[in-house]
Amino acid sequence: MDPLTQAIDTVDLPELVARLFPESGARPGRPGLYRAVWRGDKKPSLSLFKAGGVWFFRDHATGESGNAYHLLLAAGFSKAEAVEILLGERPLPELPKRLRRGKEKPKPPVDLGAALSEAQARLREARELPEVLKGRGLTLREAVLLGMGLSPEGDLYLPIHDPEGRLVAVKVRHLRPRDGQRYRYLTRGCGTPPWYGPGYGKRAGVLVVEGELNAVALYLAVGDLLDVVGVAGVNGTLPEPDGRPTFLLLDGDEAGRKAAERWQAELGGYLLTPLEGGDACEVAEALGREALRKEVLARVAEAFLERGGANS
């Protein structure tokens, strides 16, 4: 991951806005509706929120949206200035005292391996599929075999490994949203690494899908034929292309349609028609894994034949 992308993925956008525009009302680490003071906003119309562990904004008055880099451009900074700010190459104003006093003390670093091991033991002791995994198209035994874990509060721990099988992050799926967010990462600063299915690199082609749990469902359905990669939402970090035929499966909603062009520009490959019965988890749960397998492989064959078998 390049330094700028990493900076965008890890920046506390509300804190950055609070430093640059104290009158905005933004508070470090807190999603909410604030004032876009750079354009004379009188009533709060700037949403700051997290998706997939990364901060984004939406200006409801202008329709502008994006990540921290895009917000800086919208606020009037040049591209060079925005890069300098995000990379820490430009000094920033001090955080207002009223916000510094209320800022949380730094938490000790999490021992990722130990925390995951404890959560895995807790899931192995479960007698039935935890509520947080219901409707996701997999069994308790499969969740255990894939190394998932369970927090004392009933949240899911999903281990994220790199292509070589090294643990790089643990993504938490909350049983119930916290601070308006369904997902977070157990450790800060890990970015949004893709989920790679076990044994990655051994199949003839790659299926890249929106959402890690959708990737789990697809790994269980077609992982004998295709390597499966799960991206942390439409704006998550994409895998590096490796020359194999690559198939892209996103949700059929507006966000998925908008992201499809970027994914294909970065990865090449074949864009598959979205599943008709919902996302992969929903299809697996409602129709069964074999139905999911047939639907996906039919789309792969259709896309491959339409392009004459030539990978873009």
N, C-alpha and C positions, 0 to 999 in steps of 0.2 A: 504494500500500500504506500503510495507516495505521501510525503509529509503534509501537503495541503489537504488531501482527502482525510488523512488521519486527524488533522487539526479540526476540520469541519465536523468529523464524526464525534469528537470528544469535547468540543467547546461547550461550556455552560452558556447558552445563548441568552437567557434572562440576565445573567450576571454581566455579560458583555454589553447588553443594551443598557443596564443600570449604570455601568461605568461611563458609557458614551453619552447617554441621555438620561440623567438622573430624574428629570421631570416626567419621564415615561411612566413611572410607578412600578417598573419591573423589579422583581426581587430574585436574588440568586437561587437557582435550582427550582423555581416555582413556575409551573405552567399557568397561564391565565390570559386575561384580556387587558391590554395596556394601551397607552397613547403613543401614536407615531408622531412624536413631537417635531421631527424634521420637516414635516409638511403642515405644521400648525394644527394637528389633530386636537380638537376640543373635547371630544367624547372618546373613550377607549374603543378602538376598532382594530387593534393589532393583536392577533392571537399568537402566543408562543406555546408550542406543544411538542411532545416527544412522540416519535413513531419509530419502532424498531431500535430504541436506544439512542436515537439521534434527534437533536433539536431542529424544529422547522418553524416557519412563521407563515401567517396568512394575513394580509391586510384586507379587511372586509370592505373598506371604502374604495380601494383602487383595484382589487382583484389580484394583486401581486402575491406571490407565494414562493417558497423555496427554502433552502438551507441558510446557514449563517452567512455564507459568501454572498448569496443573492440578497439577503437583507441589507448587508453593507452597501451593495450597489444601489439598492432602492433608497437608502438613506443619503445618497449623494457622494459616497466615496468612489474613487476610481478603482479599476481592477487591481492596479499595483498597490494602492493603499489598502485595499481589502486583503490582499495576500499578506502584506506586511503585518497587519493587525492580527490575522489568524495565526501566523507563524511566530508571533511574539517579537517581531523585529521593530515594532513601533511602540513607544511607551504609551500606556493608557492612563487615563485619569484614575485617581484613587476611588475605590468604592465608597459611597457616602457613609459617614459614621453610623447613621441610624440603621443601615443595612449590615455593616460590619459587626455591630453588636449582636445582631440576631443570627449571624451566620453560624451554621453548625460546626462543631469541632471536627477536625479530620478523623475519620474512622481508621482503625488499624487495618493493614492490608489483609485481604481474605486469602487463606490457604486454599487455593482452588481444588487441589486434589483431595484434601481432607474433607472439605465441605461436601464435595460430590460423593465421596465414599460414604459419609454418614447418610446422605440423602438416598443413595442407592440401597443401603441396608434397610432403611425405613420402607422403601418401596417393596423390597423382597419380602418384608414381613406382612405386607398388605394381603388381605384375604379376598379382595375383589378390586376391580378396576377403579382407581380413585376418580372422584367426581371431575377433577380438572382434565381428565383424559377421556371422559365419556363423549361419544359422538365424533371421535377422531379416527375411527376406523381401524383400531388395533386392539390387541388383547393385553391383559396384564403380563402374561409370559413374554410377549414380544417386547413390551416396554422395558422389562427387566433385562432381556437379552441385548437390547440396544443401549444399555448403560444409563437409562434414565433414572431419576431420583425424585424424592418427595420431601418437601420441607415440613416442619412441624405444623405449619399453618395450612398445609394441603396444597401448596404451590408446586408446580412441576419444575424439575431441574432437567434441562436438556443439554447434554454435553456436545460441544462443537469441536470437531477435530479438523486438522488441515489435511491436505491430500496424502501426506505421509503417515497419518494416523496419530499425530501428536495433539494432545488436548490444548486448545488455545483459548477457550471461553466456555462459560456455562450460561445458557440463556434461561431465564426464569419466566414461566407463564403463570401469572397469578390466577388463583382460583376465582377471585373477584378483583376487579380493577382497583388499583391504588393510585391516588392522585390523578385519576382519569386515564391511567395507563394499564394496559393488559400485560405488557412485556417489559423486562429490564434485563440487564446483564449483571451477573453476580459480582464482577469486578469492573471498576471504571477504567476507561482508557483502552479497552480492547477493540474498539471499533465495531463493525458489523460483519464479522467473518462469515463466509458461507458455511453451511452444513454439508459435509461430504459423506456419502454413504460408506459403510464398511467395505473394505477391499477396493477402494477407489483406484482406478487406473487400469483395470483388468478387462474391461468390456470394450466392444468395438465402437460404441458411441456414447454420447453424454446427453442426459436430459436435465435441463436447468429449469427449476420451477420456483414460482413465487411462494415463499413461506416454508419454514423448516419442517413443520409438522405435515404439510402437504408432501414434502420431499420424503418424509418417513413413510407415509402411506404409499407413495409411488415406488420407493425402494422395495417395500414388501411385495408390491404388485409386479414390477417389471425389472427389479434389480438383477435378475439372472441374465438379462439381455443388455441393459444399459446402466452405465454409471449414473447416479442421481446426485444432483447438487441442489440444495435449498438456499435461496437468497432471502435475506431478512427484509422482506417487503419489497415494494417496487423501487425504493431508493437505496436498498442494501448494496453492499460490496459484491461485485460480480466475480466469478472465478476467472482465472487466466485461461484463454483458449489454448488448446494443445494440439490442434490440427485434426482431431477426430471429428466425425460428423456430430453436430451439436443441434439439439432440438430444444426450443424455448416454449414453455407453457406458463402463461400468466392468467390471472382471473379475467373474466369478461367484463368487469366493471370499468368505469371511466379511467381510474388510476392505472389499471392494467393496460388499457388501450394506449394511454399516453406513454407508458414506460416501454412498451413493446418496441418502439422505434429506436430508443436508446440502447436497449439490450441487443437488438440485432446489429446496430452500428458497431457496438463494442465486441460482440462475440461472433458475428456472422451467423451462419447456421440457418435453421429452418424454424419459422414461427408457426406453432401449432394452433389450430382452432381451439378456443377455450372450451372446457367441458360444459355440457349442457345442464347437468344436474347439480351445479355448484362447484366448489373447489374439490380437490382430490380426496380430502378427508370426508367431505360430505357424501361424495359418490360412493366411496368405499363403505361408509356406514349404512347408507340407504339401500344400495344395490348389491353390495358385496364386492370383494376384492377381484374376483374373476371378471366382473362387469367393468371395473375400473381398468383392468389390464387390457381387455378387448378394446375399450374406447381409446385408450392412449396409443396402443400399437396400431390401431386403424389410422389414427391421425399421423403417426410417424410414417407409416407406409405411404399414405396419401401425399404428405409433404415431400417425401423422398422421391416418389415417382414423378410428381409434378415438376421437380427440378432436374429430372433426368439422372438422379443419383450423384450430382456434383455438389459437393459442400461449398458454401460460399465463404 
